[in-house]
Amino acid sequence: MIVKVVVLFLVGMAVLAMFGRLRLPGPLSKGKPGKCRACGRPKIGRGPCSCGKG
């Protein structure tokens, strides 16, 4: 009985994870700033990069 509950719980969590990936496929959809195109360093915040080029 407990094994069935655990298996159903794990299957449910796997289904939720698949739907979560379909809605949010990558890091850009979460609003993360990403990397500077000029120097490649990760950007902190939404302002320009500290290298002054991007």
C-alpha positions as a Markdown table, in Angstrom:
| # | Residue | x | y | z |
|---|---|---|---|---|
| 1 | Met | 0.0 | 0.0 | 0.0 |
| 2 | Ile | 2.7 | 2.5 | 0.9 |
| 3 | Val | 4.7 | 1.5 | -2.2 |
| 4 | Lys | 1.7 | 2.4 | -4.4 |
| 5 | Val | 1.4 | 5.8 | -2.6 |
| 6 | Val | 5.1 | 6.5 | -3.1 |
| 7 | Val | 5.0 | 5.5 | -6.8 |
| 8 | Leu | 1.9 | 7.6 | -7.5 |
| 9 | Phe | 3.6 | 10.6 | -5.7 |
| 10 | Leu | 6.7 | 10.2 | -7.9 |
| 11 | Val | 4.7 | 9.9 | -11.1 |
| 12 | Gly | 2.7 | 13.0 | -10.1 |
| 13 | Met | 5.9 | 15.0 | -9.5 |
| 14 | Ala | 7.3 | 13.9 | -12.8 |
| 15 | Val | 4.2 | 15.1 | -14.6 |
| 16 | Leu | 4.4 | 18.4 | -12.9 |
| 17 | Ala | 8.0 | 18.8 | -13.8 |
| 18 | Met | 7.2 | 18.1 | -17.5 |
| 19 | Phe | 4.5 | 20.7 | -17.5 |
| 20 | Gly | 6.8 | 23.2 | -15.8 |
| 21 | Arg | 9.4 | 22.7 | -18.5 |
| 22 | Leu | 6.8 | 23.2 | -21.3 |
| 23 | Arg | 5.8 | 26.6 | -19.8 |
| 24 | Leu | 9.3 | 27.8 | -18.9 |
| 25 | Pro | 11.7 | 26.3 | -21.3 |
| 26 | Gly | 14.8 | 28.3 | -20.5 |
| 27 | Pro | 16.5 | 30.8 | -18.3 |
| 28 | Leu | 15.5 | 33.8 | -20.5 |
| 29 | Ser | 11.8 | 33.3 | -19.8 |
| 30 | Lys | 12.4 | 34.0 | -16.1 |
| 31 | Gly | 13.8 | 37.4 | -16.8 |
| 32 | Lys | 17.4 | 36.8 | -16.0 |
| 33 | Pro | 19.8 | 39.3 | -17.5 |
| 34 | Gly | 22.1 | 36.8 | -19.1 |
| 35 | Lys | 25.7 | 37.5 | -20.2 |
| 36 | Cys | 27.4 | 40.6 | -21.7 |
| 37 | Arg | 27.9 | 40.2 | -25.5 |
| 38 | Ala | 31.2 | 42.0 | -25.5 |
| 39 | Cys | 33.1 | 40.4 | -22.6 |
| 40 | Gly | 31.0 | 37.3 | -21.7 |
| 41 | Arg | 30.7 | 38.0 | -18.0 |
| 42 | Pro | 27.3 | 37.5 | -16.3 |
| 43 | Lys | 25.3 | 40.7 | -16.0 |
| 44 | Ile | 24.0 | 41.7 | -12.6 |
| 45 | Gly | 20.8 | 43.7 | -12.8 |
| 46 | Arg | 19.3 | 45.2 | -15.9 |
| 47 | Gly | 21.8 | 48.0 | -16.4 |
| 48 | Pro | 24.8 | 48.1 | -18.7 |
| 49 | Cys | 27.8 | 45.9 | -18.1 |
| 50 | Ser | 30.7 | 47.1 | -16.1 |
| 51 | Cys | 33.1 | 46.6 | -19.0 |
| 52 | Gly | 31.5 | 49.7 | -20.7 |
| 53 | Lys | 30.9 | 48.0 | -24.1 |
| 54 | Gly | 27.6 | 46.4 | -23.6 |
